[in-house]
Structure formats: C-alpha cells, structure tokens
C-alpha cells in the first residue's frame, strides 16, 4: 500500500504511526517511529514513501536527522 492510498497520522511528541484506508473506518497501528519523539519536524512523501526529520526533542534540542518510512515494508 503506497502513501498515496493511506492517510498517515503524526502527532506532536508521539512516535506511533497509524494508517487508515480511505474506505475503512478503522485506524491500524504500524511500526513505531524509530527516532526520538519531536516537535516542529518536517515531513513529506516521495514516490509512495514518507520522510520525517529535523525538529526539536522534548528538551528543545535541535535534531538534524531524517527517517524514511516504506508502507510496503512497514519499515
């Protein structure tokens, strides 16, 4: 399932990932985000994969990492 076929829910300081198919009224938990919890992050999708990175941790430290999520691999 590609990113274009699901809705990805990302909440501030939450490291769980959920998806919801457009025609189903149920959220499904996916693999946990492996990076530290963060706020003010940047996220986008390219060719069916989601990317999230940068931002701040809960102590206000700036983060300079980027993570990729592939929904076909759930990783």
N, C-alpha and C positions, 0 to 999 in steps of 0.2 A: 504494500500500500504506500503510495507516494504522499509526500507532504501536501500536495495539491488536493488529495482526496480525503484528508482528515483535517480536523481543527486541533491545533496544539495549544494547550492551556499552560501558560507560565505565570506564576505568581511571584511577587517580590519575596525574597528570602525563603523561597520554597524550592526544594531540589527534587521534587517528584514530577514526573511527566505523565500526562494523561492524553488520550486521544478520543475523539468522538466522530464516528462516521456521520455524514450529513443526514442519512435516512434512518438512523437509530437513535433512540432517546436514552442511551446509556454511555457513560464515560468508562474507559478501560485504562487501568494503570499500566504504563510502560516501564522500561528500565529506569532506575533513578539516575539523575544527572550526576556524573562522576566528579565534577568540580565543586569548589566551595560555593555555598549559598551567596547570593549577591543582589545588589540593587543597582539601578541605573546602568544595566547591561545593554548591549547592542545585540539584536538578533535579526536574522533574515534567512530566506531559503533560496537555494540554487539547485536546479535540476533534481528536485524531489528530496533534497537533504536540508536539514535545518542546522543553522550555525548560531552559537551564542558565545559572547565573550566580553571582555573588559568589565567595567563597572567597579563597584566597591563592596568589600566584605562588611560584616556587621559592626566592625570596629572603625570603619571609614578608610581602611587601607585600599589604595587603588590596585586593581587587578589588571594584568596585561596578558591574559591567556585567551585562547579561543577553543571551542569544542564543537565537534560535528556530531549530529545525530542522523542515522540512516534508518528510516522506518521499516525498510525491508529486512534489515538485520536486527532491529530493535536494539541497536547499539550505537 
